[in-house]
């Protein structure tokens, strides 16, 4: 009996040690999973072959579902719609828990980005309203887990974004980081804004320009009118339901939404990384009271995906020319560059190992995160073609990768074993979310959300 108990205790300690060192599943409470946009859930999961439930249809385009906990510690799915509704869905059976209309019943108000859920269970989400003058005004809202609207904050200086907020809990309270385009009349610049949740209102603590964009210099690749035209075309693509997408070679146009900041919290002072669609790439540092520019670099009006910051300290992002770039988040030094061959509109996703998964329009590719080389040998496929194109980002678990395109695709990390639910057709814009139990949630073309229980 003594030997039995010694063996049991030893097994328990080994399991506990592996659990602590191997990473634990967390809430998928933000766009692309966590504050740093890694797109990773540390849990074994199963192939998404047949959905266990389907929700009611909603007017969902580019808003990706996120997951929070209610007061009973049950997971709840949150997603925004193009008729300005924040929807809460029970993950147990797909029924609607509640919905909250934000910004009034104005038909010109949309939710096109993902929400962010705080540690307290509060939901932060951005609405966009197109005015009679043609400008688009963005407003940040806070809604509690019981559907009560707590406050609304119109982003100043004609602030506009189709990116998502990022929320962290700090010694100074709940902080919200948002990348915003400001100006929008004679000029346009990119800024990072930091707000603190004061309970019944939001306070703008600080804001910093990422760089000064010059549209009027000789040889500039873009001007103000070009930028505004591109913005309107992107707005038409993500603001109208249903999404105009098909499985032909045309598919979705190469339109980039505004970047969602990646907030890296592994340091004492959080670092906020952004590659914008104007003229700058950079990282800010937040010292608890104000922002400072850690580093920044200019670019010539290139288009970028949202950045992911990996545990190895690299910020990685895709470009419209097919390049995937990796910079040291602390210094800005470019560490490597990879050519994916097609526009990379989706945020790359990390893995428990040294892999980085890149969605290049209609091909999923696996590259080495350390040096940016394609992983390809007799045991590794390297590239995997998809049915149709997609702008949605890959989501990764400890053993599998998921992509919502014209099918719900599941593949092993080596890209050699794949399976799909061909009864599912994604809208090409909304990315999947993964629960703490390995369940997978994806938005279909008809606006329904499908749950895959995560078992083979």
Secondary structure, 3 states (H helix, E strand, C coil): CHHHHHHHHHHHHHHHHHHHHCCCCCCCCECCECCCCCCECCCCCCCCCCCCEECCCCCCCCCCCEEEECCCCCEEEEEECCCCEEEEEECCCCCEEEEEECCCCCCCEECCCCCEECCCCCEEEEEEEECCCCCEEEEEEEECCCCCEEEEEECCCCCECCCCCEEEEECCEEEEEEEEEEECCCCEEEEEEEEEECCCCEEEEEEEECCCCCCCCCCCCCCHHHHHHHHHHHHHHHHCCCCCCCCCCCCCCCCCCCCCCEEECCCCCCEEEEECCCCEEEEEEECCCCEEEEEEEECCCCCECCCEECCCCEEEEEECCCEEEEEECCCCCEEEEEECCCCCCCCCECCCCCEEEEEECCEEEEEECCCCCECCECCECCEEECCCCCCCCCEECCCEEEEECCCEEEEECCCCCEEEECCCCECCCCCCEECCCCCEEEEECCCCEEEECCCC
